[in-house]
Structure formats: C-alpha cells, structure tokens
Amino acid sequence: MGVIALTFEFLYTYPTVLFSVTVAILGSVIVVKLRGGRPKGPNPFASNAIRLAEPLVTDNAVRKAVLKQKFHRDKVPGELDAIVIGSGIGGLTVAAILAKVGKRVLVLEQHNIAGGCTHTYRNKGFEFDVGIHYVGEMGSGQANRFIVDQLTEGQLQWEPIVDDFDHVVIGDEDYRTYKIHGNYDRFIDGIISDFPGEEPAIREYAKLLRHKRMRISQAFALKMIPLWASRLLVALGLHHRLSAFFGAASQTVDNYLEALTSDPELRAVLAYNFGDYGVIPDEGSLGMHLSLNRHFLRNGVYFPVGGASQIAFAMIPVVERPGGAVLTGARVARVLMTPSGAAHGVEVRPKSGEAVQLFAPVIISAAGLPNTQRLLPSPLSLGPSTVGPGPGNAAISLFVGLSGSPSELNLPGRHYWVFQNNRLSESVREYLSLDAETAGRRKPPLAFVTFPSSKDPTWESRCPGRSVCTVVSLVNYEWFRSWETERHKRRGEEYEATKGAIGRRLWERVLDLFPRLEDKVVHMEVGSPLSNNHYIGSTAGEIYGLHHGGARFDPWTFAQLRPATRVPRLYLSGQDVSVCGFSGAMMGGLICASEVLGRDLTTDIKHLMAKSAK
C-alpha cells in the first residue's frame, strides 16, 4: 500500500486527527492568502456607514436621472480602478464595496435601466417589479440587513410581509390550502396541525432544517481559499468537516422526502418553493432547498419600501461618490487582453454610435459565467469552472395591471404557490414535455402568484387607484427557440400567440383563487424566456443563472465556481459564483470584492457588527 493510501487510512481511522488536519490546512492557506504575497487592501467596513434615512424619492424624473444614465464616451470617468459588467445586485455590490475604499468604478449595463433583476418598469401607468418578490433576513440586527445597510448607507428600508407569507394551494377545482409561516416554530407547528399523523417525520425535517452545520455560508470557505487547497480538502473528504451542506446537497429533494414520509401531500408542501431556485424536486439539491428555507424562516420575509428599483437607486450614489459611474445601454462585446493574456479593458458597443474601448486594471463580470466566457477571445477559458452545470430552467412571467387600489380590491400581501396536484415533479415534467400549442391549452402545473402593490406601503401614494399582479411559471425553452434570433418586439404573430396562450392559462389560475378580479384587468403582458434573454442577459430564458441541481453543488465544482478566474485581473461576481436570489448574488459580490482587495470581508463585517452593537 502506498504512502498516500496509508495516510488516508490513518486519517479516517482517527477522526480527531482528521479534524486537526482540516484546521491546519485552512489556517495555513488563510495566512498565505490574506497575509502573504500582496498586501491586504483597505477595509471597506472599518466604520459604520449608516446615516439618517432621507425621505423616499418618488419623482420619476429624479429617479430616471440616477437609474437611466445612458452611456456616452464623455460620461466615462478618467483613471478607472475597475470596470464591472452588469448592474444587477452582484455587480452593484462589488462596485459599492470598492467605491467605499475610494476606488473609481465604472458599471456597464446593457439594458436601458440599471438594476438587473431588481429593476422595475412602468407601462400604461402601472409599475411592475420584475425579479424581487421577497427577501429573507432583512430584520434589524440580521447579517444580511447589516450588509445592505452598509452598501446603501441605510437609505434602503424594508417592509415585513405578513407572517403567513406563502400559501401552498394544491388541486384544481377542489383545492387545499396550507399556510407557511415566517418563523421556525410557527412553520413546524402549522405543518403538524395540517398533518397530525406525520409529526415524527415533520420533526425529523425540522431537525435537519435547523442543523447548525447546514449553513451554506460555511461551505463558502471552499471558494475563498486557494484552489489547490480546496482540491486537497475535497480529495481528503475534509469538505464535510467544513459544512454538513455538502452531504445534503448530494441528495435530491424528492429522494429525501420519499424516504422521510409516504404522504404525497406532505411531500408536496415541504417541496413547494422549488420555483424559488427553478429546479424540479426530482433534480433539485436538498442542500439548496434547506438553505433557501432557512433564509426565509429565520425572521420572516421582507419587501423593499418604494419597490425593487429602490435597491439600485440607493446603491448607485455610493458608487458615484469617489468618481465612479453606472451607465446604461452599454453592451460589452468583448474583454480586451494584454499580449501576456491578462484582462485590461472592455469594448462597449452602445445602441447608437461606434464601439468604444475602455481600460482598467481590474475587470469584473457580473453578467453570468456563460456570458463572460463568450466575451473572451477563443480558445481562452475562464478556467475549469466553465465545465459544470448549464443554465437553469426557463421561466415565463405574466404582468397584469388592475383597476382599483390594493385596499379596494382586498389584495393580500402574501404569495400563492398554485399546483394542479401533489405530484410536483411528475406534473411539471409532463407539462414541459408537451409541444407549445398543447401547452397553451393546458393550465400550467405551477403558478407563483403575487401582488407587489400590496407589499409596498408607499404604493397607494405612488400609484393611486391601481394594483398589479405578477405570475411566474416554468416553461420549455424549446417552445421559443425558433424566435431567439428575431428582433425584440418584432417576432411576429405566432410568437405573440404562443406566449399569450400560456399567459391566459396562468391568469385562469389566478381567477380560480380571486374570481373578483376578472373584470378588473386593464393591462396584461407576458414576458417570455426570450424577454429574459433580452432584458437580463439570460442565455436560455433562465432567471436563476446556472442550474441549481446536484451537479452545481458537487464540492469540487462548487469550489471552482469562484470569483478568481484563470485569466489574470478578470473576476466573476453575482449568483453564478454563489447561489441565486438577492442575498445569493449579494454574497457573490462580497466574496468577489474579498478576492479583489485580498482580505476576508466576511470577518470585517462581523467585527463591524459587533462594534456597532455595543
């Protein structure tokens, strides 16, 4: 037996030694990474940046001046320290952090409004939030809220959504409703009340859900240490010592729940919000599912006061203060390389005018891993992380404008997850296997229904006499692929008919629950997967970046999906190097900034939180 094999056998025979080796490796690489080589950059969280909140700005002209700064060569700041591609929360987070240490950062957004999935748009007098529906851990004193407060200087406020923030509705005509509460104990007690005969199984699920070592944040150590160290930890199996997340991540949601209980209705209720990461339960990672629910159940869920666009509106001034800018209508066509193979600029092709080349010592892409790879000259690769999960499932959205205020229409602030039956994976798969014409005649098996106008306390003063409803579901991208090369809003009658038919079926699901809204519709439009490609830079209609199945959370793949790339001075930010959602993309920005500045910003934040709490 070889020396290496004998070493492995010894370590696994004596787990205390194994643990000591883990600690020694992590300690050594942290010292090497953060204290050796290049010096640590300045601390952006050295002092508390929160200041007295200013009144909410509702003047559309003032907001447009911040959110819609159209790209022009003359608006580009001189002597840039960094260029960020994409103004979603991943891009704005890393830009704001760098700006907090005086870096002059240029953020380039291909759409005509900043914010990525946090942007809103107005049509026919209605305001629609396209991507932010609810965010967890935004209560006072929680870490995510503290980070957001530092990035916005306390100018972004959050409104708690009702305690039973999600209702799970199962069935067609004779449907059953189950309430999901925003607190561990109330959630578990509510499920036991609905399924009293399944209490042991529910208690077992609760135990796993609250497992102290199940936090995905613990697993992020694999992304923040050198890749060679991550490889060693994974090869030795020591990644399980970092976090129990990886053990759960290797299971599918369905496999775990089928072993937990024989009750299909309970399994459906426990798996209900798979749409929040866009993967059917028979493929979805249990680790991801548990992490998502921990996020929501720690202290309920919240919605940004003033709507989702308030997020970018509050962050952009932080980027601008040291001389940076956030410019829209700026499509990046390629990353520019030095003769030695390092990134040193980008080429921007605005909607009008000639291409412009811009240069900076640091280039950061928050546009997603596949999009970033396409910006590089062939055959250059970002690194081994490009071999991994493909894009997530395609999604479709229905936006409906209603006559009447939320109070007049008695619209709830909670969300409704509407399913045809309790066979979630089977019914969604069957639906996605249909052809587009048949799908347009069927009620979708999944519909996420929300009324953003009922979640924002400023809505009725900003949009009096109006309300909005948003419905989201999963679809097959192949239904729309034949039009992907056609111009936006010029795709023809067949395309409009295809997405319109699905949209009408989704609205029927809403009317099943709220028949009083049938004659209140003033405006209705459907955002197809191709709309996602156009507005938020998706590659196949996805809204959550890379697929959140088990392959993504394989420990070695997980370690490789990191900010540092094989290309010197080119970094990745956002949800593809983290996980999906507002908080996931923000964490992607945080660890990207850690890599750029050469310091562990998570520790800096913990120190500032402790200091601020005194």
N, C-alpha and C positions, 0 to 999 in steps of 0.2 A: 504494500500500500504506500502511495506517495506521501511526501511531507504535507502537501496541501490537504489531501484527503484525511490524513491523521489529525491535522489541525482542526478541520471542520468537525470531525467526530468528537474531538475533545471539547470544543466549544458547545456543541449541542448536548453533550453529556453533563456539562457543568453550566447551567443557565446563568448563575451569578457571574461567572467569568465572561459569558457571552454579553451580559448587560454591561459589564465594565468595559469590554472592548468597544461596544457601541458608544458609550460615553466618551471614551478616549479618542475614538475616530472623530466624533462630532466636535469635541473640544479642540482637537488639533486643527481640523480644517477651518473652524471658525476663526481661530487665531491667525492661521495663514491667510485666509481670505480677507478678513476685516482689519487685520493689523499689520500684515506683512505686505510686501510688494508696494503698490501705490498707496499713498496716504489716504486716510478716510476723508471724505468730503465733509462739508459743513452740515450741521444738524438742522433740518428744516422745522423740527419740533422742539427747539430749545426753549421756546416760551409760548404761552397760551395766546393764540391769535384771535380768540373770540372777542368781539366788541358788541356794543349795544345794537340790537337789530333795528334797521331802518324800516320805514313804512313800505309795504308791498307796492311795487311799481306796476300799475295796470295800464298805463298809457302805451298803446300799441306802437306808436312812433318811437318812443324811448326804448322800448324793448327791441324793436327791429334794429335800432342803431347799434345794439350790442350783439344780437343773435344773428343778424344778416349783414355782416361786413363783407361785401363782395370783393373777391380777390382782384388786386391790381398790383403791378410791379412796384408802383410808388408807395403802396401801403406796407411793403415788406420792411421790417426793421433791419438796421445795419448790424454787422458784427454779431450774428446769431451764435448762441451757445448750443442750441438744439433745434431740430425740426421734428415735429410729431405729425404723423399721418393718421388722420381720423380724429373727430371731436366727440366721440362717444365718451362715456364715463371713464373708460380705460385710458383714453388719450388725454382728457382734461385732468384726470387725477395726476398722472405723471407730470404733465405740464405745470400744474399748480404747485406741486411739490418742488420742482426745480426752480420755479419762479420765487418760491419762499426763501431760497438761498441766493437770490439775486440773479439767477440765470435768465437770459433773454431767449425766450422760446417762441417759435412760430408754429402754430397748429393749423393744418391744412385740411379742410372739409370739402368733399366732393359735392355734397348736397348744397342747396341754397340757404340752409339754416343750420346753425351749429347744434350739437347735442346728441347726434346719433339716435339711438333708441329712446333717448329721453326727450326728443323734440316733440312739439305739438304743431298742429297746423289748423288753420281756420278755413272754413268753406261754408258759404251760404249763411254766414252769421253764427256758425257753430264752431266750437273749439274741440279738437279731438287729440287725446293722448295716445300715441302710437305704441308705446312699449312699457311704460311704467304703470303697473296695476296695483302692486302693494310691495312694501319692503319691510323686512323684519329687523329687529334690533336697533330701532331708532328711538327708543325710550331714553330718558335722561339717565346719564351715568353708564350707558352701554358703550362698548368699544367702537362699534361701527358709527354710532351717532357722534362720538367724540372725534373720530377721524373726519367725518363730513363737516363738523363744526370748524375744524382747523382748516379745511380746504376752502370753506366758504366764509370764514371769519364770523361764523354764527349768523349769517344772513339767510339761511335756508331753514324754514320751520316745517315741522311735521305734525300732521293731524292723525290721532289714533283712529283706526277703523273699528267698527263695532266688534264686541267680544266674539260673537259667533261669525267670524269674518268670512268663512266659507260654508256653503250649504251643498251637500252632495245629493243630487237628485237622480234616482235610478228608476227606469221604467219609461213607458211611452204614455199611455193614457192613464193607467192606474199606477202613478209613480209614488215612490217612497223618498222621504227627505231625512237627511242626517246632518246634524249641526257639528261644525268643527270650531272649537273654542281656542282662543289665543293664549293658552296657559297650559302647562303640562298636566296639572292635576285636573283642571276642568275638562280638558280634552279627553283624558283617560276615563274620568267619571262619566262623561257623556256617552262615550262609546260603550262602556259597560252597561249603562242604562238601556241603550238600544239593543245590546246583545248580552243579556244577563247570563245566559248559559255558556258564554265564551270567556268568562272572566279570567281563568288561568292563562289562556292564550293572549289575551289583551295585556295582562300584567307582564307576561314574558316580553311582548313587543315593547312595552313601556320601559322595561329594564334595559333593553338594547338601545332604545332611543336616547336614554339618559346616561348611557355609559360614558364615564369621564374621559376615556381614551378614544372615543369615537369621533372627536373633533377633527375636521378636515384641516384645520389650521395647523395641527401637529404634523400632518403629513407634508406640509409645505416646506419642511426642512430639506426634503429631497431636492427641491427646486433652488434652494438658496445656498447650498454648499457646492463645491466644485463637482463637475460631472463624474470625474474619476472616483470621488468619494461616494457619490450616490451609487455608482456601479458596484463598488465594493460592498456597500451596505445591502444592496439588493441581492448580490451574489451570495452573501453570507446569510441571507434571510433576516438581517437585522432591522429591515424596514418595519417589520411587525412590532419591534420594540418602540419605534417612534410613535406609532398610532395603530389603534385597532381598526381604523378606517379601511386599510387595505384588505383585511380579511373579509369585511362586509362588501367591499367594492367588487370582489371577485364573484359574488353571487348576483343573480338577477332578482328583481323584486318578486316576480312570480314564484320562482323556486323557493325562496324563503317563506313566503306566505302560504304556499301549498303545504309545506312541512309544518307550518305553525297551526293551521286550522283547516277543517274540512268545509267550513261555511263559506260559500262563494260570495255571499253578500258582504260579510265582514272583510273578506279579502279585497273586494272592490272598494270599500270605504277606506281601508288602510292604504290602498294604492292610488286613491282618486286623483291626486295632483301631479301625476306623471307629466301632464302637459306643461308644468312649470319648468321642465327641462327638456321636453319634447321627445321623449323616448318611451315607446310602448313597454308596459311592465315585464313582458317576457324577454326584453332586451335590456331594460334599464338597470343600472347599477344600484344595488341595495345601499351601498355606501353613500352614493349621491342622494338617494331618496331620503335616507335618515338625516343627512346633513341639512337638506332643504327644510325638513320638518322641524329639526332642532332650531333652525334660524327663525321660523315662524312662531314656535311655541315658547320661546324664552320669555317674551314680553309682548306678544301680540304683533299686529302689523300696522303699518302707517302709510300715509299718502302725503306727498309734498304740498304744502299750502301754496296756492297760486297755480297749481298744475305742474306737470313734469318739466315743462320748459324752464321753470324757476331754478332747476338744478344748474343748467348751463349758464343761465343769467347771473347766478350768484358766484360761479367759479371763474368766468371769463375775466372780470376785473382783477382777480388775483394774478392771473397770467399776464395781464397788461401792465400791472404796476411797475415792474422793473424794465419795461420797454418791449414786452412781447406782444403778440397779436394772435387772434383767432380769425382766420379768413375763410370764407365760404366760396362755393363754385370753383374750387381749386382741385381738379382731379390730378393726382400724381400718376404719371405714366411710367416712370422708372426710377430706380435708385441709381445714383451716379457713383462710380467706383474710381478709386485711385489706381495707378498702374500696378501697385502692390496688392490690390484686391480688397482694400478697405472701403467702407461706405463713407462718402464725404459730401453728399448732396442729393437732391431730387430734381426731376424735371416735371414741371407743372404745365398741364395743358388746360387753360381756362376755357369756359364755354365760348368765349369770343376772344380773338387775338391770337398772337403767336405763342409758342411754347417758351417757358421761362425756366432757366436753370438757377437753382438756389443752393447755397453751400453752408454747411455747419459741421463742427467736429463730432457731433452725435446725431444719429438718425434713429428715430423710434417709430415703429409701426404699430398702431392700434387698429389696423384695418383687417385683422384676422390673418392666420398663418397662410392659408392658400392664396389670398390676395397678395400678401407680401412676397411669397415665393415667385409669383408672376411678375413682380416688379424688378427681379434680379435678372441680369444677363445669363442666358443659357451657356453652359450647364451648371452654373454656380448654384449651390444649395445652401439653405439656411442651416442645415445640419441634420443629424439623424432624426430629429423630431418631426421632419417632414414625412417620415414613414410612420403612419399611425392612423388614427380614426379619420374618416372622411367627414363631410358636412352632416349636420343633424337633419331631422325630418323637415320637410317643407310645411309651411303654415299659411293659412288664409285668414283675413280679418274682415269683419263687417262693421262699418261705421254708420250709425243711424242717428239722425237729428230729429228731435221730438218737440212738438208744440206743447208748452206748459213747463213750469218750473219743477224741480225735483219734489218740492213740498206739495205742489198742486197735483202731481201725478203719483205721489206717495211712492217714490222710487227708493229702494233700500240701498244702503252703502256697502253691503256685503257683496260677495261674489257667488255665482252659482255654477257648479260643475254638473252638467246635464249629460247623462248617459242613457242609451237605449235599454241596456240590460247590465247585469253584473259580470258578464264575460268580457271584461275590458279589452284584453289583448286580442282575443278571437274576433270580436266585433269590429275593432279598428282595423285589423289586418284584412278582414273580409272586405271592408269598405275601400281600403286603399288598393285592393286588387281589381276593383271594378274599372271599366272604362269611363271616361269623363262624362259621356252622355248619360250613362246609367247612374253614375254618382249624383248627377244633377237632379235626378228624380227621387233620390233617397234622402231621408233625414240623416244627417251625419251622426255617427255613434257617439261623438264627443262634441260638446259645445261649452266653452267657457264664457260666461255672461257677466258683464259688469256695467255699472252706471257711474262713470267717473264724475259726473256732475253732482252726485250725491256724496262723494268722498271729500270734496274740497269745500271748506267753509266759506271761501270767497266767491264761489261760483255764481250764486244768485245776484251778487252785486256786479259781477263782471259780465254775465250773460243772462240778463233778466228775461223771464218768460220762455226760456229754452232749457232743454235737457239733452243729454247724449247717452247712447248705449253702444258698447263695443262687444263684439262676439268674436272669439278666436277658435280655430279648429286646425287639425292636421289634414293635409291632403297629399296626393301623389304628384310629385313634380313633373312626372311624365305627361300628365294631363295638359301641361302648359309649355312643355319644352319646345314644341314646334314654333312658338311665337317669341322665343327668347332673343332672337336676333332682330326682331322688329322694333321700330322706334316706340318709345314710351308714348302712350295715348294715341298711337297710330297703328294699333294691332288688329283692327277690323272687327266686324260684327260677330264673327264666330267666337272670337276670344271674349268679347263682352258678354255674349250669350252664355258661354261656358262658366265664367266666374259668377255671372249674375244668377244663374240657376242654383249654384251652390249657396250663394248669399241668401237667396229666398228661402231655401230649406233651413238655413241657420236661423233666419228670422222666425220661421214657424216654430222652432224650438223655444224661442223667447216667448212667443204668443201662447204656447202651451202653459207657461207659468204666469204670464201677465197679459191676459186677453184684453184688458182695458186699453192697451197701447195700440191696438190695431188701427184706429182712426187718428192716431196722433203723429204719424210719420210725415215729416216734412222733407227730409233728405235722406238718401241711402246710397252708399257706395261701397265697393268691395276692393280690398287690397289683396291681390293675388301673390303667389310666390315670386312672380316677375316684378311686382311692385316692391317686394323686399329686396330683390337684386338691385333695382334702380335707386331706391331711396337710402338703404342702409348698407349697400355693398355686399349683400349675400351672394353666394356662388350657386346655390341650388334652392333658393327660396327659404332657407333656414333662418330662424330668428335667435338661435342659441349657439351659433358658431359650430365648432367641431362636435361630433356625435358624442353624447354623454352615456354611452354604453360601457360595458366592461372593458373593452379594448383601451379606452381612454385612461382608465384608472389602473391598468397594469402598472405595477410600480416603476418599471424601467421606462415605459412610455410617459408616465406621469412625471418622472424626473426630467425627461428630455424636453417636455413642453415647458420651457423656461424662458425668461427674458433674454439671456445671453444666447447669441447665435454663433454659427461658425464664421460669419462674416464680421471682421473687426469693425467696431464702432456702429454696428447695427443691432438694435434691440427690439424685443417684442413686448407689447403691453396688452391689457384687456382680458376678455374672458377666455381666449384660447390658451393662455398660459396660466389660467386659474380655473374657474368654473363660471357657469352662466349667471345671468341676473345682475342687478345693480351692484350688490355687495361683492359678487364674484369678480366683476370687471374692475371695480374699485381696488380690490385686493391685487388684481393683476397689475394695475398701475402702481400700487405701493411697492410690490416686490421688484418691479422694473426700475423704479426710482432708487431702490436699495442697491440694485446692481450698478446703475449709472454712478451713484455717489459713493459706492464702496463702503456702505455701512448698513447695519441691520436696523431699518427704520421701525420695525415692529417693537424692538426693545426701546427705541427712543420714544415711541408713543406711550408705551407702558410707563416709562419714567415720568413723562409729562402728565399722564392721567393721575398718577399717584401724587405728584407735586401739586396739581390743580385741585385735588380733592381735600388737601389739608386746609 
